[in-house]
């Protein structure tokens, strides 16, 4: 957390254990919305845990963990830095919209040349037109 994250400035909310469940769609009515359905959201609201903390705090989570945040109702920013670590044998399914020279860097272990896979079905996200996933969500909510 680059800035202090409080209940008022739209903290990240996560649903513990949800990464072990089904992959929920973020496509609705043939459109990429970047959000789960209202029914999934309603089911998860009571289980959600807010991730708050002082500037410099860290939240570590599985990529598949159901997560989201509410609007920032304060006059304080909620700046964040997202860093993704993955297994060496996990291959991206779509290109990174904000590539980095560190992408693919092995932090620990050796290159295997293998790809690990488990059976699942996943509709790929729409390729972003910019660096922010939030812009796509806002456009979907506005009906663009």
C-alpha positions as CSV (number, residue, x, y, z in Angstrom):
1,X,0.0,0.0,0.0
2,X,1.6,3.2,-1.1
3,X,-0.9,5.3,0.8
4,X,-2.7,4.5,4.0
5,X,-5.8,2.4,3.2
6,X,-8.8,2.9,5.4
7,X,-12.4,1.8,5.4
8,X,-13.3,5.2,3.9
9,X,-11.0,5.2,0.9
10,X,-12.2,2.1,-0.9
11,X,-10.0,-0.7,0.5
12,X,-9.5,-4.0,-1.3
13,X,-12.0,-6.6,-0.2
14,X,-11.3,-10.3,-0.6
15,X,-13.2,-13.5,-0.2
16,X,-11.0,-15.9,1.7
17,X,-10.8,-19.4,0.1
18,X,-12.6,-18.3,-3.1
19,X,-9.5,-19.1,-5.2
20,X,-10.2,-22.8,-4.6
21,X,-13.7,-22.5,-6.0
22,X,-15.1,-22.1,-9.5
23,X,-13.7,-19.4,-11.9
24,X,-16.5,-16.8,-12.0
25,X,-17.2,-15.1,-15.3
26,X,-16.5,-11.4,-15.8
27,X,-18.4,-11.4,-19.1
28,X,-22.1,-10.7,-19.1
29,X,-24.6,-10.5,-22.0
30,X,-21.7,-11.0,-24.4
31,X,-19.8,-8.0,-23.0
32,X,-16.6,-7.9,-21.0
33,X,-17.4,-6.1,-17.7
34,X,-14.5,-7.0,-15.5
35,X,-16.9,-7.8,-12.7
36,X,-18.7,-10.8,-11.4
37,X,-22.5,-11.1,-11.6
38,X,-24.7,-9.4,-9.1
39,X,-25.7,-12.8,-7.7
40,X,-22.0,-13.8,-7.1
41,X,-21.3,-10.4,-5.5
42,X,-24.4,-10.8,-3.2
43,X,-23.3,-14.3,-2.2
44,X,-19.8,-13.1,-1.3
45,X,-20.5,-9.8,0.4
46,X,-21.0,-11.3,3.9
47,X,-17.7,-13.3,3.6
48,X,-15.6,-10.4,2.3
49,X,-12.6,-9.2,4.4
50,X,-11.3,-5.6,4.0
51,X,-7.6,-5.1,3.5
52,X,-6.6,-1.9,5.3
53,X,-3.3,-0.8,6.7
54,X,-0.7,2.0,6.9
55,X,1.4,3.1,3.9
56,X,4.0,0.4,3.3
57,X,1.7,-2.5,4.3
58,X,1.5,-5.4,1.9
59,X,-1.4,-7.7,0.8
60,X,-0.4,-11.0,-0.7
61,X,-3.2,-12.9,-2.5
62,X,-3.8,-15.6,-5.1
63,X,-4.6,-14.2,-8.5
64,X,-7.9,-16.2,-8.6
65,X,-9.1,-14.9,-5.2
66,X,-12.4,-13.1,-5.6
67,X,-11.7,-9.4,-4.9
68,X,-12.9,-5.9,-5.5
69,X,-13.3,-2.6,-3.8
70,X,-15.9,0.1,-3.1
71,X,-15.6,3.7,-4.2
72,X,-13.2,6.1,-2.4
73,X,-15.4,8.2,-0.1
74,X,-12.5,10.2,1.3
75,X,-10.3,13.0,0.0
76,X,-7.3,10.7,0.4
77,X,-5.7,8.7,-2.4
78,X,-5.5,4.9,-2.4
79,X,-2.5,4.5,-4.6
80,X,-1.3,0.9,-5.1
81,X,1.4,-1.0,-6.8
82,X,0.6,-4.4,-8.1
83,X,3.4,-6.9,-8.4
84,X,2.6,-10.4,-9.8
85,X,4.7,-13.5,-9.1
86,X,3.9,-16.7,-10.8
87,X,5.4,-20.2,-11.1
88,X,8.1,-20.6,-13.8
89,X,5.9,-23.1,-15.6
90,X,2.8,-20.9,-15.6
91,X,2.4,-19.3,-19.0
92,X,0.3,-16.1,-19.5
93,X,-2.9,-16.6,-21.6
94,X,-2.9,-13.1,-22.9
95,X,-0.3,-10.4,-23.3
96,X,0.5,-8.0,-20.4
97,X,-0.9,-4.5,-21.3
98,X,1.9,-2.9,-19.4
99,X,5.0,-5.1,-20.1
100,X,8.1,-4.8,-18.0
101,X,11.7,-5.8,-18.6
102,X,11.2,-8.0,-15.5
103,X,8.4,-10.1,-17.0
104,X,9.5,-13.7,-17.1
105,X,12.4,-13.1,-14.7
106,X,13.0,-16.2,-12.5
107,X,13.3,-15.1,-8.9
108,X,14.0,-18.6,-7.5
109,X,14.6,-22.0,-9.1
110,X,15.5,-23.0,-12.7
111,X,13.9,-22.8,-16.1
112,X,12.2,-26.1,-16.9
113,X,10.8,-25.5,-20.4
114,X,7.5,-27.1,-19.2
115,X,4.0,-25.8,-18.9
116,X,1.8,-26.9,-16.0
117,X,-1.9,-27.1,-16.7
118,X,-5.0,-28.1,-14.9
119,X,-8.4,-28.7,-16.6
120,X,-10.6,-25.7,-16.5
121,X,-12.5,-23.4,-18.9
122,X,-11.9,-19.7,-18.9
123,X,-13.1,-17.0,-21.2
124,X,-10.2,-14.7,-21.9
125,X,-10.5,-11.0,-20.9
126,X,-10.8,-8.3,-23.5
127,X,-7.4,-6.9,-24.3
128,X,-7.2,-3.5,-22.5
129,X,-7.0,-0.4,-24.6
130,X,-5.0,1.3,-21.8
131,X,-3.0,0.5,-18.8
132,X,-5.9,0.4,-16.4
133,X,-8.4,-2.4,-15.9
134,X,-10.6,0.1,-14.0
135,X,-11.2,2.1,-17.2
136,X,-12.7,-1.0,-18.8
137,X,-14.9,-1.6,-15.8
138,X,-16.1,2.0,-15.8
139,X,-16.9,1.8,-19.5
140,X,-18.9,-1.4,-19.0
141,X,-20.9,0.1,-16.2
142,X,-21.6,3.2,-18.3
143,X,-22.9,1.0,-21.1
144,X,-20.1,2.1,-23.5
